[in-house]
Amino acid sequence: MGTTKKLTILHSNDLHGDFVAESVDTGLVGGVSYLSGYVGKVREEEENAIYCIAGDMFRGSVIDSEFHGISTIEIMNMISPDVVAIGNHETDYGLAHLLFVEKCAKFPIINANLHINTNGARLFKPYHIIEIGGMKILFIGIITEEVLSQTKSEGLIGSFVDIEEAATEVGRICNTYNALDIDLTVLLTHIGFEEDKKLAALLDKTWGVDLIIGGHSHTLPEEPAVVNGIPIVQAGTGTDQIGRFDIEIDTEKNCIHSYKWQIVPIDDAHCPKDENIEKILLHYKGHTDKKYSRLVTRLTKKLTHPTRYRETELGNLFSDIIRDSLGLDVMLLGSGSIRKEELGPIVQYSDLSECFPYDDPIHMFRVTGKQFKEMIRFMLRDEAFNGEHTEFYQFSDGLKVVYNRQTHDFKEFAFNGTPIDEVAELRVGMQDFHFKNLESFLNIPLAEAKKNGKPRVVATSCREILDEYMSAKQNLDSRIYDRLIIE
């Protein structure tokens, strides 16, 4: 056996602005104060410790949204991660803003496959080498193709969206830096757990990739998945837990000799509180509390959104409000726009903003009944149910769809109580992000939809519509109306 050295790697992903600890039973769980306390504790206890984040620091809290991620970067600067990969939500405030935020960060942000189309120049440094305890650890950042979805309007920006191309890019970087006597190579990805497995299977063993630490699918595995000899992990979502690798590295063979991986709970029982982080957090929270603590409405009961892949109470409520407010025939509301699993019965503006953080415009466009039917058939393709991340929509009142997954056909497709007229036109509303990705998400080219009439923006803020409508009404209710039945 060669010489071994111990390395501890702590990892988070999909933090989504989960800054504040929550009371659970008799203790406090999660929050950046305890997360920072645990990271600091491990850095004191272990001679060689690294903390990395596999994307999506942004989105999910009013503190993040109010300051467009600047608050998040200031808080993360104090935790001081050693390396962070770009996630798809890092682009939510626009690429120009992300490049500005990167300048505010006092830690390296990496991504190997976002580039400028005209000359191929990368937007970010593709890798970061950490020298610690006489070892060299190479991190490479890989992003999901969803970044392209978010940045469709940024015509100059491209990405290697294909897993095969991403694998080739990893090989190119590994081949370039292997000569530097790299002791451990880690892919810090944001492509989802299943895609991580596909990527691992494509990697040449001679490239020397040792670990994949991922994000995006919010997976919390019981143990690492091992594909092509490469352990693959995630740490769920938020700050309620953190992943921990304790690794013995063979520094002569430049590979893992042995490792132990675990999920560590972040709570007041396991972690000291970082009081300095707490002060910064309370500063931002005090600002947002003044703005966001007003009462919006009271619902008749707590309404839920337990999954994005079926009809939900909240999805029905929100899609109905927007449809009725704008006089549309159909509102297709992106299921992923609803970021909380429940809302109410008391709804403050902070609750609404965290539940529905996307404040984008609504586009109205026209499609024939036949086109609309094919759009929904594409939404319900098998990939939507087998773990692959696809876009799914909540239907407004008036639609009744019964779909058979075995035959891939509709047993019923009605609008306002009658079978859909394939030649009649429907006025459909969609959020800006989804409208700009109409072909990718619903398989209808925008040019085809434009033949039915010029699309137009009918509202500049969908959250303002929800806020205004709900503020004017009390005791709103919603339930599952069987608008979408999947057999």
C-alpha positions in Angstrom: 0.0 0.0 0.0 1.2 3.5 -0.8 1.2 6.5 1.5 -2.3 7.5 2.6 -3.6 10.8 3.9 -6.9 11.7 5.3 -9.3 14.2 3.7 -12.7 15.2 4.9 -15.1 16.7 2.4 -18.3 18.3 3.5 -20.9 19.0 0.9 -24.3 20.8 0.4 -26.5 21.3 -2.6 -29.7 23.1 -3.4 -29.6 25.3 -0.3 -32.3 27.6 -1.9 -31.9 30.4 0.6 -32.8 28.1 3.6 -31.2 30.5 6.1 -33.3 30.4 9.2 -33.5 27.5 11.7 -36.9 26.0 12.3 -38.4 24.7 15.6 -39.0 21.0 15.4 -40.3 19.3 18.5 -38.0 20.5 21.3 -35.0 21.7 19.2 -33.9 23.9 16.3 -33.2 22.3 12.9 -31.3 23.7 9.9 -30.3 27.3 9.2 -27.0 28.8 8.1 -26.0 29.7 11.7 -25.9 26.0 12.7 -24.6 24.9 9.2 -21.7 27.4 9.6 -21.1 26.2 13.2 -20.8 22.6 12.0 -18.4 23.5 9.1 -16.3 25.5 11.5 -16.3 22.7 14.1 -15.1 20.1 11.5 -12.4 22.5 10.2 -11.1 22.8 13.8 -11.2 19.0 14.4 -9.9 17.7 11.1 -6.5 18.7 9.7 -7.6 18.5 6.1 -11.2 19.6 5.6 -13.0 21.0 2.5 -16.5 22.4 2.2 -18.1 22.5 -1.2 -21.6 23.3 -2.6 -23.0 21.6 -5.7 -25.2 24.5 -7.0 -28.4 26.3 -6.2 -27.5 28.6 -3.4 -30.2 31.0 -4.7 -34.0 31.1 -4.7 -36.5 29.9 -2.1 -36.5 32.6 0.6 -37.6 36.2 0.7 -34.1 37.1 2.1 -32.6 35.8 -1.1 -35.3 37.2 -3.5 -35.4 40.7 -1.9 -31.6 41.2 -2.4 -31.3 39.2 -5.7 -28.8 36.9 -4.2 -26.5 39.5 -2.8 -27.6 38.6 0.8 -26.9 35.0 0.0 -23.4 35.7 -1.2 -22.6 37.8 1.9 -23.8 35.0 4.1 -21.9 32.4 2.2 -18.8 34.6 2.3 -18.8 34.3 6.0 -19.3 30.5 5.9 -16.4 30.5 3.3 -16.9 27.4 1.2 -13.8 26.2 -0.5 -15.5 25.8 -3.9 -19.0 26.2 -5.4 -20.5 25.0 -8.7 -23.1 26.9 -10.6 -26.7 25.6 -10.4 -29.6 26.4 -12.6 -31.2 28.8 -10.1 -28.0 30.9 -10.0 -29.1 32.3 -13.4 -32.6 33.2 -12.1 -31.7 36.9 -11.8 -30.0 37.0 -15.2 -26.5 36.0 -16.4 -25.3 39.6 -16.1 -26.3 39.7 -12.5 -24.7 36.3 -11.8 -21.4 37.6 -13.2 -21.7 40.6 -10.9 -22.5 38.4 -7.9 -19.5 36.2 -8.8 -17.3 39.4 -8.3 -18.9 39.8 -4.8 -18.0 36.2 -3.8 -14.8 35.6 -1.9 -14.8 31.9 -2.8 -14.3 30.3 -6.2 -17.3 29.6 -8.4 -16.7 27.1 -11.1 -18.4 25.8 -14.3 -16.8 24.0 -17.2 -19.5 24.2 -19.8 -21.2 27.6 -20.0 -19.6 29.5 -22.8 -20.0 32.4 -25.2 -21.2 31.1 -28.6 -19.2 33.4 -30.8 -15.8 32.4 -29.6 -16.2 29.5 -27.2 -14.8 31.5 -24.3 -16.0 30.1 -20.9 -18.0 32.4 -18.6 -16.4 30.9 -15.5 -13.2 29.1 -14.5 -14.0 25.5 -15.2 -12.0 24.0 -12.3 -10.4 24.7 -9.0 -7.4 23.0 -7.5 -7.2 23.0 -3.7 -3.8 22.3 -2.2 -4.3 20.9 1.4 -2.1 18.8 3.6 0.4 18.1 0.8 -2.4 17.0 -1.5 -3.9 18.5 -4.7 -7.7 18.1 -5.1 -9.2 19.0 -8.5 -12.8 20.1 -8.6 -14.6 20.4 -12.0 -18.1 22.1 -12.2 -20.8 20.7 -14.6 -24.2 22.2 -15.0 -27.7 20.9 -16.1 -29.1 21.8 -19.5 -31.8 23.8 -17.7 -29.5 26.8 -17.7 -30.1 27.0 -21.4 -33.8 27.0 -20.7 -33.5 29.9 -18.2 -31.3 31.9 -20.6 -33.1 31.4 -23.9 -33.2 35.1 -24.4 -29.4 35.3 -24.0 -28.6 34.4 -27.5 -24.8 34.7 -27.0 -24.7 32.0 -24.3 -24.4 28.3 -24.9 -23.7 25.2 -22.9 -22.7 21.6 -23.5 -26.2 20.3 -22.8 -25.5 16.7 -23.8 -24.1 14.3 -21.2 -21.7 12.9 -23.8 -20.3 16.3 -24.5 -20.0 17.0 -20.8 -18.1 13.8 -20.4 -15.7 14.8 -23.2 -15.2 18.2 -21.5 -14.4 16.4 -18.2 -11.8 14.3 -20.0 -10.2 17.3 -21.6 -9.8 19.0 -18.2 -8.5 15.9 -16.5 -6.0 15.2 -19.3 -4.7 18.8 -19.0 -4.2 18.7 -15.3 -3.2 15.1 -14.6 0.4 16.1 -15.1 0.1 18.3 -11.9 0.1 15.1 -9.7 -3.6 15.5 -8.8 -4.4 13.3 -5.8 -8.2 13.4 -6.0 -10.6 14.5 -8.8 -14.1 15.5 -7.9 -16.9 16.4 -10.3 -19.1 19.0 -8.6 -22.3 18.7 -10.7 -25.8 20.1 -10.9 -27.5 17.7 -13.3 -29.5 15.4 -11.1 -28.7 12.0 -9.5 -29.8 9.8 -12.5 -27.8 12.0 -14.9 -24.8 11.7 -12.6 -25.0 7.9 -13.0 -25.1 8.3 -16.8 -22.2 10.7 -16.7 -20.1 8.4 -14.5 -20.7 5.5 -16.9 -19.2 7.5 -19.8 -16.0 8.5 -18.0 -12.7 6.9 -19.0 -11.0 5.4 -16.0 -7.7 6.9 -17.1 -9.1 10.4 -16.5 -9.0 9.6 -12.8 -12.4 10.9 -11.7 -12.8 9.7 -8.1 -16.0 11.2 -6.8 -19.2 12.9 -8.1 -20.9 15.3 -5.7 -24.1 16.4 -7.2 -27.3 18.4 -6.9 -30.5 19.5 -8.6 -32.7 16.4 -8.0 -32.7 17.0 -4.2 -31.8 13.3 -3.7 -31.0 12.1 -0.2 -29.5 8.6 -0.7 -28.9 6.1 2.1 -25.5 5.3 0.7 -23.4 6.4 -2.4 -24.4 5.0 -5.7 -21.3 3.5 -7.3 -21.1 3.6 -11.1 -17.9 2.8 -13.1 -16.1 2.6 -9.7 -17.1 6.2 -8.9 -19.2 7.0 -5.7 -22.0 9.4 -6.4 -23.8 11.4 -3.7 -26.1 14.3 -2.9 -27.3 15.8 0.4 -31.0 16.4 -0.2 -32.0 20.0 -0.1 -31.8 23.0 2.2 -29.7 23.3 5.4 -31.3 20.5 7.5 -28.4 18.2 6.8 -24.9 18.1 5.2 -23.0 15.3 3.5 -19.7 14.2 4.9 -16.9 12.1 3.3 -14.0 10.9 5.4 -11.5 9.6 2.8 -8.1 7.9 3.0 -6.3 8.9 -0.2 -3.4 6.9 -1.6 -1.1 9.8 -2.6 1.2 7.5 -4.6 -1.5 6.0 -6.8 -3.6 9.2 -6.7 -6.8 7.5 -5.8 -9.2 6.7 -3.0 -7.9 3.9 -0.7 -11.0 3.9 1.5 -13.9 6.1 2.5 -16.8 6.6 4.8 -19.8 8.7 3.8 -22.7 9.9 6.0 -25.4 12.4 6.2 -25.0 14.6 9.3 -28.1 16.4 10.7 -27.7 20.1 11.2 -29.4 21.0 14.4 -28.7 22.4 17.9 -27.9 19.0 19.2 -25.1 18.3 16.7 -23.8 21.8 15.8 -22.7 24.9 17.6 -24.3 28.2 16.5 -22.2 30.7 14.6 -23.2 33.9 16.3 -21.6 36.1 13.7 -23.7 34.6 10.9 -26.7 35.0 13.1 -26.1 38.7 13.4 -25.9 39.1 9.6 -29.0 36.9 9.2 -31.0 39.0 11.7 -30.0 42.2 9.9 -31.4 40.9 6.6 -34.4 39.3 8.3 -35.3 42.5 10.1 -35.4 44.3 6.7 -37.6 41.7 5.0 -39.9 41.2 8.0 -41.0 44.9 7.7 -42.0 44.4 4.1 -43.2 40.8 4.1 -45.0 40.4 7.4 -48.3 41.9 6.2 -51.4 39.6 6.1 -52.5 38.7 2.6 -55.5 36.4 3.3 -56.9 33.5 5.3 -57.6 30.2 3.5 -60.3 27.9 4.7 -57.6 25.3 5.4 -54.0 24.5 4.7 -53.6 23.9 0.9 -51.0 21.5 -0.4 -48.6 20.9 -3.3 -47.0 17.6 -2.4 -45.6 16.9 -5.9 -45.1 18.8 -9.2 -46.2 15.8 -11.3 -50.0 15.7 -10.6 -52.9 18.1 -10.0 -52.6 19.9 -6.6 -54.8 22.1 -4.4 -52.4 25.0 -4.7 -51.8 24.5 -8.4 -55.6 24.7 -8.9 -56.0 27.8 -6.8 -53.1 29.7 -8.4 -53.9 28.8 -12.0 -57.6 29.7 -11.5 -56.7 33.1 -10.0 -54.5 34.0 -13.0 -56.9 32.7 -15.6 -59.9 34.5 -14.1 -57.9 37.8 -13.6 -56.6 37.9 -17.1 -59.7 36.5 -19.0 -57.8 33.5 -20.5 -59.3 30.3 -21.6 -56.6 28.2 -20.0 -53.7 29.0 -17.7 -50.9 26.5 -17.7 -49.0 27.2 -14.5 -45.5 25.7 -14.2 -45.7 23.2 -11.3 -42.1 23.9 -10.4 -43.0 27.5 -9.8 -44.7 26.5 -6.6 -41.8 26.0 -4.2 -43.5 25.0 -1.0 -45.5 21.9 -0.3 -48.2 23.7 1.7 -49.6 27.2 2.3 -52.0 28.6 4.9 -54.4 28.8 6.5 -52.9 32.2 7.5 -51.0 33.6 4.6 -48.6 36.5 5.1 -46.8 38.1 2.1 -43.6 36.3 3.1 -45.4 33.0 2.9 -46.8 33.8 -0.6 -43.4 35.0 -1.8 -41.6 31.9 -0.6 -44.3 29.6 -2.0 -44.3 31.4 -5.3 -41.0 33.3 -5.7 -41.2 33.8 -9.5 -42.5 37.3 -10.3 -42.4 36.9 -14.1 -44.7 38.2 -16.8 -47.6 36.2 -18.3 -47.8 35.7 -22.1 -51.0 35.0 -23.9 -50.9 33.0 -27.1 -53.4 31.1 -29.3 -53.4 27.4 -30.2 -55.9 25.2 -31.9 -57.6 22.5 -29.9 -55.5 19.9 -31.8 -52.2 21.7 -31.0 -53.2 22.0 -27.4 -54.0 18.3 -27.2 -50.6 17.4 -28.5 -48.9 19.8 -26.1 -50.5 18.0 -23.2 -49.7 14.6 -24.6 -46.0 15.7 -24.7 -46.2 16.9 -21.1 -47.5 13.4 -20.1 -44.9 11.4 -21.9 -43.2 8.5 -20.0 -40.2 10.6 -19.0 -42.4 12.7 -16.8 -43.0 9.7 -14.5 -39.7 7.8 -14.5 -37.5 10.2 -12.6 -36.4 12.4 -15.5 -36.8 16.1 -14.8 -39.4 17.4 -17.2 -41.7 20.4 -17.1 -45.2 19.8 -15.8 -48.3 22.1 -15.6 -51.2 22.8 -13.4 -54.5 23.3 -15.2 -57.0 26.1 -14.7 -60.8 25.4 -14.4 -62.5 24.2 -17.5 -60.1 21.4 -18.5 -60.8 17.7 -17.9 -58.1 15.3 -19.1 -58.1 11.6 -18.6 -54.8 10.0 -19.9 -53.9 6.3 -20.1 -50.2 5.7 -19.7 -50.4 2.3 -21.3 -51.9 3.4 -24.6 -50.3 6.9 -24.4 -53.7 8.3 -25.4 -56.6 10.3 -23.9 -59.8 8.6 -22.7 -61.2 12.0 -22.3 -60.1 15.5 -23.3 -62.8 18.1 -22.6 -63.0 21.9 -22.4 -65.9 23.5 -20.6 -67.8 20.1 -20.4 -67.6 19.2 -24.1 -64.9 17.3 -26.1 -62.3 19.7 -27.3 -62.9 21.1 -30.7 -59.7 20.5 -32.6 -60.1 23.5 -34.9 -61.3 26.0 -32.3 -58.7 28.4 -30.8 -57.8 28.6 -27.2 -56.2 31.6 -25.5 -53.5 30.1 -23.3 -51.5 31.9 -20.6 -48.0 30.9 -19.6 -45.2 32.4 -17.5 -42.3 34.1 -19.3 -39.8 31.3 -18.6 -42.2 28.6 -19.9 -43.4 30.6 -22.9 -39.8 31.2 -24.1 -39.2 27.5 -23.9 -42.4 26.4 -25.5 -40.8 24.0 -28.0 -38.6 22.4 -25.4 -41.3 22.0 -22.8 -44.4 21.4 -24.8 -43.1 20.4 -28.3 -44.7 23.3 -30.2 -42.4 25.7 -32.0 -43.1 29.3 -31.1 -43.3 30.1 -34.8 -46.2 27.6 -35.2 -48.1 29.2 -32.3 -47.6 32.7 -33.8 -49.4 31.6 -37.0 -52.6 31.7 -34.9 -52.1 35.3 -33.9 -49.4 37.5 -32.3 -48.6 36.5 -28.7 -48.6 39.3 -26.2 -47.7 40.0 -22.6 -51.0 40.4 -20.6 -49.4 40.9 -17.2 -46.0 41.9 -16.0 -46.1 40.2 -12.7 -47.9 36.9 -11.9 -47.2 37.2 -8.2 -48.8 40.6 -8.0 -52.0 39.1 -9.5 -52.0 36.4 -6.8 -51.3 39.0 -4.1 -54.0 41.4 -5.3 -56.7 38.7 -5.7 -56.0 36.9 -2.4 -55.8 40.2 -0.5 -59.3 41.1 -1.7 -60.8 37.8 -0.7 -60.9 35.8 2.5 -61.6 32.1 3.1 -60.4 31.0 -0.3 -60.6 27.2 -0.8 -59.3 24.7 -3.3 -59.3 21.0 -3.7 -58.5 18.3 -6.3 -61.2 18.6 -9.0 -60.0 15.7 -11.2 -58.9 18.1 -13.9 -56.1 15.6 -14.7 -56.5 11.9 -14.2 -53.6 9.6 -15.1 -54.5 5.9 -15.3 
